[in-house]
Amino acid sequence: MDRKFIFYGRRLAPDEKLLTRDEKYGSPSLRLMYEKMSKELASSNCPVFPVNVAGLAYAHFKDRDFMGDRSLNQIAQLSGGKYFDNVQSYEKIMEEIQNITGAYYVLGYPIDEKWDGQYHEIRVKVKRKGCKVYGQKGYFNPKPFAEYTPTEKMLQLVDLALGESPHLQDLIHFPTIALPCPHTEKSNLLVFTKIPGTKIKEILGRRAELVTLVFDEQNTIAEFIRDEITVAALIGNDVYYYATSFLKPGAYACRVVIRNLETGEGAVGSSSVLIPESEDSQIRLYPPLLLALKENPFYLPSQSAADVFVFDVKQFSPVIEGWSQQESKLFAVVRCTIPGLQNPKVQLSASLIHLSSGRSFPLSLSIHKQFWQQNALVFFVEFQTTELPNEKFTLHIFADEPELGSKSHTTVTFQVR
């Protein structure tokens, strides 16, 4: 069937007896879908200004509706745009579109929001003679989250993860960090987040999911990790959640989303990370994972946590939203790669810089233990410092391998509270 006649049929066919019903009268289901799409554009405040590229070639026909004009006119009217029937006047058309869209009024009025998914028409009139209104012709009430299609639920999840102000939500944020790890067969990225159970308990409901999304520089999803969680375990607790992934070198945006599976309400943690290229012969320090003493912190998932973190998960918790000097001691897991060297003699040192003033504060470093984990040399270190103001600091860590004559440097910024 010719695409020009797919909506409204072929009324001008030379021999109508040879036509099927759909060919003669068009497809009612497609017309309904097209109308719904036009209304969605209107509800999203996306006016369409279609131009008929056939020009006036069909002007001699009695009913041009069946040559494509009607469908173009319909999407323009429903979306709040304007239809232009002659592409040959493209200069005037572009000027008129610029005039229509270049200046506009924003009108608002209160509505009774109902989660029923129904479409409501809007009509705006002006008293001034000779004026014509082009604008949004209607809007959809939000529909219940349970009625979302899988595609709609996925789009809503991405909106939660990346949107500055997600649709119909006052989003709760929680602290998250993302760290590059030395290349192994299983992972080179560690995402850590602290979920404040008391803060998000009102949105969790009975069923919830925990999703880790990693976006590359083109905002394409590079990693997707999803788990349904036991809501009762989160209520009243600070929960430390981690996820690992293996990604090619590059810059990534990491998001951790908790979403109520019944209402779609959510909370999100965000961080960014750079996965570096591997080096053949140089020593390389990776950003440290800062730790504080805490008795029996709660981790998700709990299986093999010690293997991932390489510290005692019953005594330490990650420093994600800040470090309190009341915790008395600051520790860190520091990773280092030294390709091709059997018994390296790495010397570590550190300095602490006040972020706003650049002032250096006294800091000493002691190594509690060091060991190999696959191809990385791992240090578990403790820092001692004087009393610090409740502000931001940058911790600088330096590594020196005298045999290679190679040095490396890494930093991490944290809040003292």
N, C-alpha and C positions, 0 to 999 in steps of 0.2 A: 504494500500500500504506500502511495506517495506520502512523504512526511508532511507535505503542505496540507493534507486533508485528514491527518490522523485524529484531530480533535473533533472537527465538525462535518466531516464527510465530503464526498465528491458530488455535489449537486449539479455540476456542469459537465458531467461525463458524457461522452458522445453516445454511449449505449448503456443506459441505466439498468437494463435487464441483466447485464453481465456482472453487476456489482453485488458483493455480499452486503449484509445489513450494516456491519461496521464500516465498510468502505463507503456506503451511501450516507450513513448518518453520523459516522464518527464513533469514538469510544467514550461512553458516559463515565466510566471509571477513571480514565485519564483526565477528563475535564474536571472531575472532583479533586483529583490529586493536584492538578495544576492550580486550581482555586485555593486549595489548602496551602500550597507553596507560596502563592502570592500573598496570602494572609500572614504567613510566617514572616515574610519579608517586611510587611507592614508592621507587625508586632515588634520586629527587631529594628524598626526605624531605618530601613534600607530601601529608599525609593528607587524605582527603576525607570529609566528614560529610554525606552526601546526606539530604534530607528529601523524602518522597513527599507532594506537595501534593494528591494525590487523597484523602488520608486513608484511611478504612476503607470507602470506597464499594464496593470489590470484595471485601469480606471473605466474602461468601456463596459466592464461586466456590471450587471444590475446589483449583484450582491457580493461585495468585496470581502465580506466577513469570512467567506469560505476560502479565501486565498491567503489567510494568515493575519489579516488586519485585526480580526476580532480578538484573537488570543493575545496579540501584542498590546492592544488597547486595554484588555482586561487586566493584565499584569501591571500596567502603568496606573490604572485607576485604583486598583486594590492596594498597591504598595505606596501610593501617594506621589507618583511621578507623572510624567506626561508622555504621550505617544506622538511620534513624528512619522508621517507617512511617505516622505519624499527625501531620500538620501542626497538627491542632487542639490538640495539647499543646505548642505552640511555646514557652511559657514554661519548661516543664520541660526541653524539648530544648535551649534556649539555655543554661540553667543547667548541664546535664550536659556540653555541649560546652566550656563555660568551665572546668568542673572537670577534664575530661580534658586539655585543652590548657594549663591554667594552671600545672600542676606536672608535671614529667617527669624521668626519669632519662636520662642520656647514657651509653650503653654502648659500649665499643670493644674490639676484638680484632684481632690481626694476621691478614692474609690474604695469600695468594700471588697477586700481581697478574699477570694474563696479558692481553695485548692481543688477546683473542679475541671480545669483544663478547657473551659469554654471560651469561645471567641466573642468579643464585644465590639460592636461598631462604634466609631467616633465620627461625628459630623461637626464641622466648624464652619460658621457663616460670618461674613463681614458685612457691615451696613453700608460701607462706601461703594457707590455705584462704579461699575467697570472693573472691579477687582475679582479675581478668581483665586480660590484657595487650593494650594497643592500641599498635601500633608498626609501624615499617617492616618489610615482609614479604620484602624482598629487595633486591638491587642488581645492576647490570650491570657487568661488567668493561669497561674501555675497549676500543673496537675500533680496528683500524689506521686511521690517517688516510686511507690510500688508499681505504678503503671508505666514507668519508663521502659523503653526497649533497652536491650544490652548496649546498643550503640549510644543511646542517650545517656545511659549511666556512665559509660566511658568518657563521653564528652564532658559530663558534669564533674567527673573525677579530675580531668585535666584542667578544667576551670578552677576547681578548688586548689590544685597544685600550682598553677601559674598565674591565676587572676589576682590583680591587686585588690579588687572588690568583687568576689564571686557573686553570681546571680542569687539574689534573695537571701544572702547570708551575711551575718556579722562574724567574720572568721576569727577563730582563736588560734594564736600562734604559740608554738613551744620550741625550745632551743634544740638545735641540731648541728652536728659537725660532720664533715666528710674528710677523710684522710687518705692520701695515696700510700700504698704499701709496696714493698719490693715485689717484682714480678715472680709469681709462682704459678703452678699449674691450675690453681683453683681461684685465686683472687688477687687483685691489686688495688682494690678500693674497699674501704671500711666506712660505713655510714653509722653514726651513733646519734641517738636522740634520747632526751629525757622527757617522758610523758607525765605531766602533772595530773595525777588521777583526781585530786580534789577540784581542780580547775575545769576539767572537761566532763565531769560526771553527769552534768545535766543534758549533754548532747548524745551520750552513748546509747541510751535505751537498753534493749535486751540483747540485740545482736549488732556486732560491729566488725569491721575489717580494718586491717593495717596494711597499707600499700606503700612500697618504696618505688618511686619513679625517678629515673635518671635521664635527663635530656641532654643531647649534644648541642653543639653551637648553632645548629639549624632548628632547634626545638623539636627534633625528632626523638622519640622514646628509644633510648639505647638499652635500658634495663627496666623490667617490670617484675616486682616481687610482691606477692599477695598472700596474706594469711588471715583467716578468721580468728578472732581472739575471744577469750572468755572475759566478758565485761567485768564480772565480779572481782577478777584479779587486779583490775586497774583502780577500782574505787578506793579512795583513801590512801593509795600508795604512789610514790614516785617510781615509775617503771623505766628501766634503761633498756632500750630496744636497739638491736644492731642488725645490720644486713651487710653482706659482702657480695662483691661482683668482680668479674674480670672484664676490663674494657681496654680498647686500643688507646694509645696516647692521645691526649687532647683535653680541652676544657669542657667541664660538665656542670650542669645545675642539678642538684639532688633535692628531692622533695619526699617527705614522709607524711602520708595522709591517714588520719583515722576518720572513718566514716560510719555513721549510723546506717545500717542496712535497711531500716524501716522508713526513715525520714529523709535520708540523704544529707543530714547536717554533718559538718566535719570540722576538724582542726588540722593544722598543717605545721610542719617544721621544714626549714629550708637552709641550704648551705651550698657552697660551690667548691669545686676541686679541680686541680690540674694534674692529670696523669702524665708524668714526664716520659720522654724517650729513654730507652735503656742506653747505658754507656759501657764501652768495652774495657776500659782500663782505669777509669778515675773513681775515686772514693765518692760516695754520695750519701748524704744524710737526708732522711725523710722527716716531715713535720711530726713532732712528738705527740703522743696521747698523754695529756696531763691527767693525774689521778689524785684523789684525796682519800683519806682514811674514812671508811664507813662500814659499820657492822651489818652484814647480811643484806646488801642491797638486792633488789628484785630485778632479774634480767629476763628479757624475752628475745629470742628463744633461749631456753636454759641449757639445751643439749650442747655439749662440747664447747661451752663458753670459754673455759680456761684455755683450750687449744687455740682459740681465735685471739684472745686478748693477751695471752702469755703473762698474766699476773693473777694474783689470788682474788677471785671474784667474790669471795666471802668477806674480804677485808677492805676492798677498794672499789670506788666508783669513779667514772670519768668526770672530769671538770668540763662541763658543757656550757652552763649559763654564768659561771663565775666561781671564784675561789674565795672562801672565807678564811681569814687568819685564825678564826676560832677552831678551824680544823687542824691547826698547829703545824702541819707538815704538808709539803707539796712534792709529789712524785711524778715520774714520767717514764713511759716506755719509748725508747729512742731506737729507731732502726737505721741500719747502715749497710750499704752494699759495697763490696770491694772485689770486682771481677778479677779472677786469675791469681789471687794472693792466698796462699795456704794458711799462714799463721800471722795475720796482721797485728800490728801493735798500735791500735788506735788510741789516741789521746783526746779526751773530751774536755771542753771548758764551756763556760756560759757567762752571759751578762744579762742584766735586767734594766730596761730603759723605760722611763716614764713617757707615755705616748705623746702627751700634749706639750711637755716642756723639753723633752730630750735628755732629761737628767738621768744619770746612771745611779742605780742603787746597789749596795753591796750584795753579792750573791756567791755562794760556794756550792760546788757540786760534788757529790760522793756517789760512786758506783757500788750498788749493793750486789749486783751480779751481772754477768754477761754470758751469752750462749749463742749458738748458731740455730737458726730456724730456717730450714731449707737453704736458700742462698743468701740469707740476710744475717748479719751480726746484730743481735738485740741486746740493748743495755737497759737495765732497770736502775734508775737513778733517783736520788733524793736531793732537793734543793733546800738550802738554808739561807734565810735573808732576815733583814731587820723589819721592824713594823712598817707597813706600807699604807699610804692613804687609799681611800675607797675610790679608786680611779682605774683607768686602763693602763696596762703595761705590755710591752713586747719582750718576750723571752728569746734571746739569741743563743743558739747552741753551735759550737764550732767543733769540727773533727779534724785531726791531723794524723797522717800516716807517714812517719819519717822515711821508711824504706822506699816508698813510692815517691816521696816528696809531694804528696797530693793532699789537698785540703778541701773541706766542704763546710757549708754553713746553711742553717735553716732557722726559721722563726715561727713563733706562735704568739698571738695576741689574746690576752684574757683580762677579765674584769675582776678587780679585788672588791669584795663587798663585805 
